[in-house]
Amino acid sequence: MKLSFLKMHGLGNDFMVIDTRHQVVSLDSRMIQKWGDRRTGIGFDQLVLIEEPENEKADVFMRIRNRNGSIAETCGNALRCIAMLICNETGKDTCVIETVVGLATAEKHGDVYKINMGKPRFDWQSIPLSAEMDTAALNICDGPLEHPMAVNVGNPHAVFFVDNVQDIDLSDVGPRIEEHTYFPEKTNVEIAQVMDDANIRMRVWERGTGITGACGTGAAAVMAAAVTKDLASRTCDIHLDGGVLHFEWDQASGDLFMAGPAELSFRAEVEV
């Protein structure tokens, strides 16, 4: 049996996208890991499933699995990719995407897709952390990294501010922080360098995947942490390895908006 899929990416954060509305799909972690291998499989950071929505306000449901088969609650770059597909499918400039953590609204502006990432959360239960503690400066020190800020933007993040992101061996420290005992559901890890109040350089270690070219929720977490620490303005560009995402944090509503591109690489089929 052949399964149709799309290969997509947002600033190099790449996805295998399967539309389950028109074909039957049965997946397990072993299959996801096999397909995710960049040498012997299709290769991707995350597998994204498009499903029929459960909420009547939504156009589709987006479900995400990391390359190791684990579950991811949401993904900012994947949201833009799915927004591109649904806007093209419906001919509309707006859509609503449902995830396991709620609804995300998207707007199309030419080749740019603007996503409402919701309200960042900083309380320890929402991250979640293993016990009550100060989420603005966790008692975590690993080499040059120390005292990250914990943020949840649909999934957990630990944000470290450093003088130069290029000085950090993220492949070394990332896995240890991801699995730190403070994070019962593990965490994404961001290192951020404030260039000025409107520009931040960032690199990311994604939970269940590793280093990626971009992470939309990670960039949102960096934005939220930087503003909260009075290191950046509420309108800011986050510069990732794969490109730039623009953010606006609306003070009145508390909602954080992300804008950036999405790309379709190719369509293909795989034997299952």
N, C-alpha and C positions, 0 to 999 in steps of 0.2 A: 504494500500500500504506500502511496506517495502522499506526503504532507506538504502543502504550500506554505511558504513563509516569506517574510520581507526582512532584509537586512537594512537597519537604519542606524543613525547616530546623531547625537547632539554634541557638537564640539569634540568629537572623537570618542565620547562615551557611547559605545556601540551595543546594539540590541538585535537579537533574533526575535521578530514579532510574528506571532501566530494568531490569526483571526479564527476563533473557535465558533463564531456565529454561523459559519458555512461549512464546517468540517468537524468531525469527531476527533478529539485528541485525548490520548491517555499517556501521561508522563510520570516518570519517577526520577529520583535524584540521580540514579546511575545514567539515565538517558541524557539528562541535562548536562551532567559533567562531561559526557562523551561529546555532545554537540558543542559544548563550550570550549573544548580544547583547540587552541589556535594552530596546532601542528597537524592534528589528525581529524579534527572535526570542522565545524562551521566557524567557530570562534566568536565570542561575544563577552561583554561584561555582565549583562543581564538578559534573561529570557522574559519576554513580555507577552502576556496572553490578553487578547481582546475578547470580552464576553458580553452577553446581553446584560443590561443593567438590572440591578435589584431595586434601585430608587427610580421612581417615575420621572424625576426631574433630570436624570442623567441620560446622555446619549449612549454611552457604553460603560462597561466595567473594565478596569485595567488591573491585571494581576501580575505580580513580579516575582521571579525566582533568580537568585544570584547564581553565578557560575558554578558554585559548589553545591547547588541544589537547595540552599537555605532560602527562607522567605524574606522578602523585603517589603515593607509596608507601602512605600511610595518611592518615586524617583522623578526629580524635576526635569531631567533631560528626556526621559521617556514620556512624560506628560506632554512635552512640546511635540514629540514625534507622533504621538497618538492624536493630538490636536490637529496636526497637519493632515493626517489621514481622514479624520472625521470631517473636518471643514471641507476638504476636497470632495469627500463622498456626498455631503449634504448640500454643498454650494453656499454654505453660510459662513459668516466671519466669526461666529461664536460657537462654542460647544461646552458641554458639561461632562466631565470624566469622573466616574466613581472609582474609589479605591477602598481598601479595607479600613482606612482611617478617615473616610468622608468624601465629600464632593470637591472637585477642583474646577473652577471656571477658567476658560481659555478664550483669548481673543486673537484673531489673525490681523496682523498689520503688515501687509506685503509679504516678505519672506521671514518676518519676525513673529514669534508667538509669545503672547504675554499671559502668564499663568498667575492666578491668585493662589499663593502657597499657604494662605491661612495665617493664623496668629502663632508666632513662636511661643514656646512654653519653657519656663525655666525652673519650675518647682521639681523637687527631687523625685516625687512619685511619677511625674509625667515623662521623665527622661527615658526609662526609669533607672534609679540607682538602688543599690542594695540596702541602703540605710539613709536616714536623714542627714544631710550635710549641706554646706555652702556650695551651691552649684556655680557661683561666680568664680570660684578658685578652688577646684578640687585638689585634695592632697595627693597629687600624682606627680612624681618626678622621675624622668627616665633620660639620663644623659643630658643633652642640652634643652630638653623639653620639661617644663614645669608648670604646675597650677593651671590646667585648662579650664575653660568655661564650658559647662554642659548645657546643651540646647536640644530641644525636640522640635523638629519642623515636619512632623509626620513620622520620623524615625530618629534614633538617638545619635548625637554628635558630641565629640570632645574637641574644642577649638583651642589651639595653642597659638599665641602671638610670639613671633620671633623677629630677630633683626634681619635675617636673610634666609629665605626658604631653601636656597641652594646649598646651604651649609648643613642641612638636616638629611641624614640617611633614612628616608621614610620607609624603605623596605626593611630596615632593621628594627626601628622602634614601632612602626605601625602595627605589626601583628601582636606585640606584647600589650600595647594599650587597648587594641580592639578586644582582647580577652581579659582585661583587668577585672579583678573581683568586684569592683564597684558597679560593673555593668552586667546585670543578670541576663540581658538580651544581647550582649556585646555592643560595640559602638563603632561608628565611622570616626575617622581621625583626620582633622584638618590642621595644617600649619599655615599661618597667615602672616604676611608682612605688609604693614600699612605704609603705602608710598606717600599718600596725602589723604585729606579727609574725603576725597571722592574716588580714590583708587586703591585697591588692595590686591596684592599678589597672593595666590593661594595654591597649595598642592594638597592632594587627598589620598588617603588609604581607605578604600571602601570595605565595609564589613562584608565578609563572604566572597570578596572578589580580589582585593588588593589595590595596587596603584592604578588609577584610571586617568585619562586625559582631562576629564571634567566630571563634576558631580553637582547637579542642580540643587539638591537639598543641602549638600555640604556648603555650597556658596551662600545659600540662604542662611544657614547657621552662622557662617562667618560674618555676614552682614548684620544679623541680629546681635551677635556678640560684640562686634565692633561699635555699633551704635550704643548699645547698653553700657559699654565701658567708656563711652565718649571719645572714641578713637576715629569715628567717621560720621559723615552726615547721613541723613535719611535718604538721600539719593546718591547711589554709589555704583561704580563698575568693579566687578570682581574679575581679575585676570587669572585664568587657569592655564594649564599646559596646552589645552586644545583651543583656547580662544577666550572671548570676553562675554560675560553675562551682565546685564544691567538690572539693578534693583532699586525699588522704591518702597519704603516702609511708611505707610499712611498712618499718621499720628492719630487721626480722629477714629478710624475704624480698628486700628491695630493690625490690619492685614498687610502681609508682605508680598510684593509683586515682583516676579522675575520675568525678564524678556530676553529672548535669544533665538537663534536659528534652529532648524531641524532639517535633516537630509535623508532622502531615500537612496540607499546605495545600489540595491538590486532586488529583484524578485527571483525566487528559485523554489525547487522542490527537494525533499529529502525522503529517502526510503525509511519506513518505520516497520 
